[in-house]
Amino acid sequence: MTDKLSIMVVEDEPEFQRRFTDAVTREDAFELLGVASTIANAKTMIDEEQPDVMLVDLGMPDASGIEIIKYCAEKYPDTDIMVITVFDDEMHVVDSIEAGATGYLLKDTPQEEFVDAIKTLNAGGSPVSPVVARHVLERFRASKPRAAAAPVKPATPVEGPEVPLSARETQILQLLAKGFSFNEIGELLDISPYTVATHIKKIYRKLAVNSRGQAVYEATQMGLLGAI
C-alpha cells in the first residue's frame, strides 16, 4: 500500500509531457502512473490504473480532451480531473467543467503553482487560473436571472446533521477549524498528510463545499462540530 497520490497525464506534445512528468516525479508525495499521447491510449490506461488524479490537455490528436474527461467522470467519479491547456476561452472552460473537470490551469502556470494545484485538487478544491476564473464568473453573471429581490427567510435551525461525518472526519475538521495544517494534523493523528487530504476531500464532498472556511461554517451550522 502507498499513500502517494497516483497521477496520469494525457498530453501529446513532448515538451509539455516532459514538463508535467518532471513536476510530478520531483514531488515525493506523487506517483506518476504514465503518459497517454492519444485519447484511445488514455481510455486504456485509466481502465487499467484508475488514478487519483488525471491531468488532461484538450487539444489531443485523435479527439478532444473533453471526450476523456466525460469518460473518466462517468466511469471513475472518484478520480479528480484537471485540465492543463492553452485554451482560455469561455467555450473550452465551460465545456470542460460541464464534462466533469474540477480544475482548469493554463500551460504557462509556474511549476510550483502547478504542484500546489494538484494538492488542492486532491483536497477537494477546484484550482483555476485567474483568467479562467474570470470566464466562469462572467458566465455565472450572464446566466443569473435578474428577478426582483425577495425577502430573505430566516435560517431554520437544523435539528440534526443532514450529512453525517465519520468520527475521524469530525476529528479532522475540528483540527482544521483550529488552524492546524495537513502536516500537523497528520502528526497528531499518526497518519500521512495525504491520508488527511483524502479525509478532507470526503468532508468537502459531503458538505458540498470547496474550502476550509466553507466546511467549518457549514459543519457549524449543521451542529456537526459542537464546541470547538
C-alpha positions in Angstrom: 0.0 0.0 0.0 1.2 3.6 -0.7 -0.1 6.9 0.4 1.3 8.6 -2.7 -1.1 10.4 -5.0 -1.3 8.5 -8.3 -1.3 10.7 -11.3 -1.9 10.1 -15.0 -1.0 12.6 -17.8 -2.9 12.9 -21.0 -0.7 15.1 -23.3 0.6 14.6 -26.8 3.3 17.4 -27.1 6.8 16.1 -26.0 7.7 19.5 -24.5 4.8 19.5 -22.1 5.0 15.8 -21.5 8.5 16.4 -20.1 7.4 19.4 -18.1 4.4 17.7 -16.4 6.2 14.4 -15.7 9.2 16.3 -14.3 6.9 18.2 -11.9 5.2 15.1 -10.8 8.2 12.9 -10.3 10.1 15.5 -8.3 7.4 15.5 -5.7 7.9 12.7 -3.2 4.2 12.5 -2.4 3.2 11.9 -6.1 3.4 8.8 -8.2 3.4 9.0 -12.0 1.4 6.1 -13.5 2.1 7.0 -17.1 1.5 9.4 -20.0 -1.1 8.9 -22.7 -0.4 10.6 -26.0 -3.9 9.9 -27.5 -7.4 9.7 -26.2 -7.6 6.0 -27.2 -4.4 5.3 -25.1 -5.9 7.3 -22.2 -9.0 5.2 -22.0 -7.0 2.0 -21.9 -4.6 3.5 -19.2 -7.4 4.8 -17.0 -9.2 1.5 -17.1 -6.1 -0.3 -16.0 -4.7 2.2 -13.5 -7.7 4.2 -12.2 -5.6 7.1 -11.0 -6.3 9.6 -8.1 -5.7 12.5 -10.5 -5.8 12.8 -14.3 -4.2 15.8 -16.0 -5.7 16.4 -19.4 -4.8 18.6 -22.4 -7.8 19.5 -24.6 -6.0 19.6 -27.9 -5.3 15.9 -28.5 -4.5 14.4 -32.0 -7.3 11.8 -32.2 -10.1 13.5 -30.3 -10.9 16.4 -27.9 -9.8 16.0 -24.3 -13.4 16.6 -23.4 -14.1 13.0 -24.5 -11.7 11.5 -21.9 -13.0 13.9 -19.3 -16.6 12.7 -19.8 -15.4 9.0 -20.0 -13.4 9.3 -16.7 -16.1 11.3 -14.9 -18.8 8.8 -15.7 -16.8 5.6 -15.1 -14.5 6.7 -12.3 -16.1 9.5 -10.4 -13.5 9.4 -7.6 -10.7 10.4 -10.0 -10.1 14.2 -9.9 -9.7 15.7 -13.4 -7.6 18.8 -14.1 -7.4 20.4 -17.5 -4.0 21.9 -18.4 -4.2 23.6 -21.7 -3.5 26.7 -23.9 -7.2 27.4 -24.4 -8.5 30.1 -22.1 -11.8 31.0 -23.9 -15.2 30.6 -22.3 -16.3 27.8 -24.6 -13.5 25.4 -23.6 -13.7 26.4 -20.0 -17.4 25.8 -19.7 -17.3 22.6 -21.8 -14.6 21.1 -19.6 -16.4 21.9 -16.3 -19.7 20.5 -17.7 -17.9 17.4 -18.8 -16.6 16.8 -15.3 -13.3 18.6 -14.8 -12.8 20.1 -11.3 -9.7 22.1 -12.1 -8.5 24.2 -15.1 -5.0 25.6 -15.5 -3.2 27.2 -18.4 0.1 25.7 -19.6 2.0 28.8 -18.6 1.3 28.1 -14.9 4.6 28.1 -12.9 5.7 24.7 -11.8 5.3 25.5 -8.1 1.7 26.6 -8.6 1.1 23.5 -10.7 2.2 21.2 -7.9 0.2 23.1 -5.3 -2.9 23.0 -7.6 -2.7 19.2 -7.7 -2.6 19.1 -3.9 -5.5 21.5 -3.7 -7.5 19.4 -6.2 -6.9 16.2 -4.2 -8.0 18.0 -1.0 -11.4 18.8 -2.6 -10.7 22.2 -4.0 -11.1 23.5 -7.6 -7.9 25.2 -8.7 -8.3 27.5 -11.7 -6.1 30.0 -13.5 -7.2 33.7 -12.8 -8.3 34.3 -16.4 -10.3 31.1 -16.3 -12.0 32.1 -13.0 -13.0 35.4 -14.7 -14.7 33.4 -17.5 -16.6 31.3 -15.0 -17.8 34.5 -13.1 -18.8 36.1 -16.4 -20.8 33.1 -17.4 -22.5 32.9 -14.0 -23.4 36.6 -14.1 -24.7 36.3 -17.7 -26.9 33.3 -16.8 -28.2 34.6 -13.5 -31.9 35.8 -13.8 -32.5 39.4 -12.8 -35.5 38.9 -10.6 -36.8 41.3 -8.0 -35.3 40.9 -4.7 -37.3 38.6 -2.4 -37.4 38.9 1.3 -34.7 36.8 3.0 -36.2 33.9 5.0 -34.6 33.4 8.4 -32.5 30.3 8.6 -34.2 27.3 10.1 -32.2 25.7 12.8 -31.1 22.2 11.8 -32.1 19.7 14.5 -29.6 17.1 13.4 -26.7 16.7 10.9 -28.1 16.1 7.4 -24.8 14.9 6.1 -23.2 12.9 9.0 -19.4 12.8 9.1 -17.5 9.9 10.4 -15.7 10.2 13.8 -12.4 10.6 12.0 -13.7 13.2 9.6 -15.2 15.2 12.5 -11.9 15.0 14.4 -10.0 16.3 11.4 -12.5 19.0 10.7 -12.2 20.2 14.3 -8.4 20.4 13.9 -8.8 22.3 10.7 -11.1 24.7 12.4 -8.4 25.3 15.0 -6.0 26.2 12.2 -3.8 23.1 12.1 -2.1 22.3 8.7 -2.4 19.0 6.9 1.1 18.0 8.1 0.3 19.0 11.7 -3.0 17.0 11.7 -1.1 14.0 10.2 1.4 14.1 13.1 -1.3 14.5 15.7 -3.3 11.6 14.4 -0.3 9.5 13.3 -1.4 9.4 9.6 0.2 10.8 6.5 -0.7 14.2 5.2 -2.2 12.6 2.1 -4.5 10.5 4.2 -5.5 13.7 5.8 -6.2 15.2 2.4 -8.3 12.2 1.4 -10.5 12.6 4.5 -10.8 16.4 3.8 -11.8 15.7 0.2 -14.6 13.4 1.5 -15.6 16.1 4.0 -15.8 18.7 1.2 -18.0 16.4 -0.9 -20.4 15.5 1.9 -20.8 19.2 2.8 -20.8 20.4 -0.8 -18.1 23.0 -0.2 -14.7 23.9 -1.7 -12.7 25.4 1.1 -11.7 25.0 4.7 -13.7 28.1 5.7 -16.9 26.9 4.0 -16.5 23.4 5.5 -16.2 24.8 9.0 -19.1 27.2 8.5 -21.4 24.5 7.1 -20.5 22.0 9.7 -21.1 24.5 12.5 -24.5 25.5 11.0 -25.4 21.8 11.0 -24.3 21.3 14.5 -21.6 18.7 13.5 -18.7 20.3 15.3 -20.2 21.2 18.7 -17.9 23.3 20.9 -14.5 23.7 19.1 
